[in-house]
């Protein structure tokens, strides 16, 4: 992709409860970049003419979790033009979502959270790929503080299930391993630094690479 513009694109992979959305929004605000999170899924579905609620319920799931959820009366026919009659529903959604990411990344600087963005945009020269993780007790506290649930045992269950699903999704669609530090430019343990400090370090890294 020699003609790809070299503006900065920040991708953030994250374990559940590690603060990916918080850091993404903080960086987008400080840098004046566009920010994309679940909007990726919703826009991809809308552009394909599908019911967005189906995709919201199946965000970052490997194809096995999507097979059979698209009624023949709407899902399959709406995507047939896009990927061909033999494509699985999950792979169709992933292609639509990946095209959306490439489109917004080509238009200007942005922050994209999750959805294998680091892999999808691997040929864009201005990408800065980040992964966030944290101690389980810290993630559990964050999950409870934001109101996802009110009991530590439930938060722990949600945390482990969500991380498993994210890993399966990432590992299925890429030739990489979710959370492997070799895959990313920078990784942070968000148990050890506040989001403002992490944002400052990321911005310093972007400036050092001449991308800001």
C-alpha positions as CSV (number, residue, x, y, z in Angstrom):
1,X,0.0,0.0,0.0
2,X,2.6,2.5,-1.1
3,X,0.0,5.2,-1.7
4,X,-1.4,5.0,1.8
5,X,-1.2,8.3,3.6
6,X,1.2,8.3,6.6
7,X,-1.0,10.0,9.2
8,X,-1.3,8.5,12.6
9,X,-3.7,5.7,13.4
10,X,-3.8,4.4,16.9
11,X,-5.2,0.9,17.5
12,X,-5.9,-0.4,21.0
13,X,-6.3,-4.0,21.9
14,X,-7.3,-4.6,25.4
15,X,-8.3,-7.2,28.0
16,X,-11.8,-6.6,29.5
17,X,-11.7,-4.0,32.3
18,X,-8.2,-2.8,31.4
19,X,-9.5,0.7,30.3
20,X,-9.2,0.5,26.5
21,X,-12.2,2.8,25.9
22,X,-11.1,5.3,28.5
23,X,-7.6,5.5,27.0
24,X,-8.9,5.7,23.5
25,X,-11.3,8.5,24.2
26,X,-8.6,10.3,26.2
27,X,-6.1,10.1,23.3
28,X,-8.7,11.1,20.7
29,X,-9.6,14.2,22.8
30,X,-6.1,15.3,23.4
31,X,-5.0,14.7,19.8
32,X,-8.2,15.8,18.0
33,X,-8.5,12.4,16.3
34,X,-11.7,10.6,15.4
35,X,-12.7,7.8,17.7
36,X,-14.2,4.4,16.8
37,X,-15.3,1.7,19.1
38,X,-18.6,-0.2,18.8
39,X,-19.5,2.3,16.1
40,X,-17.4,0.1,13.8
41,X,-19.8,-2.8,14.2
42,X,-22.9,-0.7,13.9
43,X,-21.8,1.2,10.8
44,X,-20.7,-2.0,9.1
45,X,-24.1,-3.6,9.7
46,X,-26.0,-0.5,8.7
47,X,-24.0,-0.2,5.4
48,X,-24.8,-3.8,4.6
49,X,-28.5,-3.1,5.2
50,X,-28.8,-5.3,8.2
51,X,-30.4,-5.1,11.6
52,X,-27.7,-3.5,13.8
53,X,-29.0,-5.2,17.0
54,X,-27.8,-8.6,15.6
55,X,-24.3,-7.3,15.4
56,X,-24.3,-5.5,18.7
57,X,-25.1,-8.9,20.4
58,X,-22.3,-10.6,18.5
59,X,-19.5,-8.0,18.8
60,X,-16.0,-9.5,18.7
61,X,-17.1,-13.1,18.4
62,X,-15.6,-15.8,16.2
63,X,-17.8,-17.1,13.4
64,X,-19.1,-20.1,15.4
65,X,-21.0,-17.6,17.6
66,X,-22.6,-16.0,14.6
67,X,-23.6,-19.0,12.5
68,X,-27.3,-19.4,12.4
69,X,-28.2,-16.0,13.9
70,X,-29.0,-14.3,10.5
71,X,-32.5,-15.2,9.4
72,X,-32.7,-16.2,5.7
73,X,-35.3,-13.5,5.2
74,X,-32.8,-10.7,5.8
75,X,-29.3,-11.5,6.8
76,X,-28.0,-13.8,4.1
77,X,-29.6,-12.1,1.2
78,X,-28.4,-8.7,2.4
79,X,-24.8,-9.8,2.5
80,X,-24.8,-12.1,-0.5
81,X,-23.8,-9.3,-2.9
82,X,-20.9,-8.5,-0.6
83,X,-19.2,-11.8,-0.1
84,X,-20.8,-14.3,-2.3
85,X,-23.3,-17.0,-1.7
86,X,-21.0,-19.4,0.1
87,X,-19.7,-17.0,2.8
88,X,-20.4,-17.6,6.4
89,X,-22.3,-14.9,8.3
90,X,-19.5,-14.1,10.7
91,X,-16.9,-13.8,8.0
92,X,-19.2,-11.5,6.0
93,X,-19.6,-9.2,9.0
94,X,-15.8,-9.2,9.5
95,X,-15.2,-8.2,5.9
96,X,-17.7,-5.4,6.1
97,X,-16.2,-4.2,9.4
98,X,-12.6,-4.4,8.1
99,X,-13.5,-2.4,5.0
100,X,-15.1,0.3,7.2
101,X,-11.8,0.4,9.3
102,X,-9.7,0.8,6.2
103,X,-11.9,3.5,4.9
104,X,-11.9,5.6,8.0
105,X,-8.1,5.0,8.5
106,X,-7.4,6.3,5.0
107,X,-9.4,9.5,5.6
108,X,-7.4,10.9,8.5
109,X,-6.0,10.3,12.0
110,X,-8.1,8.2,14.3
111,X,-8.2,5.9,17.3
112,X,-9.8,2.4,16.8
113,X,-10.4,0.1,19.8
114,X,-10.5,-3.6,19.3
115,X,-11.8,-5.5,16.3
116,X,-8.4,-6.7,15.2
117,X,-7.7,-3.2,14.0
118,X,-3.9,-3.7,14.3
119,X,-4.1,-6.6,11.9
120,X,-6.6,-5.1,9.5
121,X,-4.4,-1.9,9.2
122,X,-1.1,-3.6,9.2
123,X,-0.1,-2.2,5.8
124,X,-0.8,1.4,6.9
125,X,2.6,3.0,7.7
126,X,1.3,5.4,10.4
127,X,-0.2,2.9,12.8
128,X,0.7,2.8,16.5
129,X,-0.6,-0.5,18.0
130,X,-1.2,-0.6,21.7
131,X,-2.3,-3.4,24.0
132,X,-3.7,-2.9,27.5
133,X,-3.9,-5.4,30.3
134,X,-4.2,-5.2,34.1
135,X,-4.3,-7.4,37.2
136,X,-7.6,-9.3,37.5
137,X,-8.5,-7.6,40.8
138,X,-8.1,-4.2,39.1
139,X,-10.2,-5.2,36.1
140,X,-12.9,-6.6,38.4
141,X,-13.0,-3.3,40.3
142,X,-13.3,-1.3,37.1
143,X,-16.1,-3.5,35.8
144,X,-18.0,-3.0,39.1
145,X,-17.3,0.7,39.3
146,X,-18.8,1.3,35.8
147,X,-21.9,-0.6,36.8
148,X,-21.7,-3.7,34.7
149,X,-22.4,-5.8,37.8
150,X,-22.3,-5.4,41.6
151,X,-20.7,-8.6,42.8
152,X,-17.0,-9.6,42.4
153,X,-17.8,-13.2,41.5
154,X,-20.0,-12.1,38.6
155,X,-17.5,-9.5,37.4
156,X,-14.8,-12.2,37.4
157,X,-17.0,-14.5,35.4
158,X,-17.8,-11.8,32.8
159,X,-14.1,-10.8,32.6
160,X,-12.9,-14.3,31.9
161,X,-15.6,-15.1,29.4
162,X,-15.1,-11.8,27.5
163,X,-11.4,-12.3,27.3
164,X,-11.8,-15.8,26.0
165,X,-14.2,-14.6,23.3
166,X,-11.9,-11.7,22.3
167,X,-8.9,-14.1,22.1
168,X,-10.9,-16.6,20.0
169,X,-12.1,-13.8,17.7
170,X,-8.6,-12.3,17.2
171,X,-6.7,-15.6,16.8
172,X,-9.3,-16.8,14.3
173,X,-9.1,-13.9,12.0
174,X,-5.3,-13.1,12.2
175,X,-2.0,-15.0,12.0
176,X,-1.2,-13.5,15.4
177,X,-1.9,-14.2,19.1
178,X,-4.1,-11.9,21.1
179,X,-2.2,-10.1,23.8
180,X,1.3,-11.2,22.6
181,X,3.6,-8.3,23.1
182,X,5.5,-9.0,19.9
183,X,2.3,-8.1,18.0
184,X,2.1,-4.5,19.4
185,X,4.3,-1.4,19.4
186,X,3.6,-0.7,23.1
187,X,1.9,-2.7,25.9
188,X,0.8,-1.3,29.3
189,X,-0.2,-2.8,32.6
190,X,-2.9,-0.3,33.5
191,X,-2.8,-1.4,37.1
192,X,0.4,0.5,37.4
193,X,-0.2,3.9,35.8
194,X,-3.3,6.2,35.5
195,X,-4.8,6.8,32.1
196,X,-3.4,10.4,31.9
197,X,0.2,9.1,32.4
198,X,-0.3,6.4,29.8
199,X,-1.8,8.9,27.3
200,X,1.2,11.1,27.8
201,X,3.6,8.2,27.1
202,X,1.7,7.3,23.9
203,X,1.8,10.9,22.7
204,X,5.5,11.1,23.3
205,X,6.0,7.9,21.3
206,X,3.9,9.3,18.4
207,X,6.0,12.5,18.4
208,X,9.2,10.5,18.5
209,X,8.1,8.6,15.4
210,X,7.2,11.9,13.7
211,X,3.5,11.0,13.3
212,X,1.9,13.9,15.2
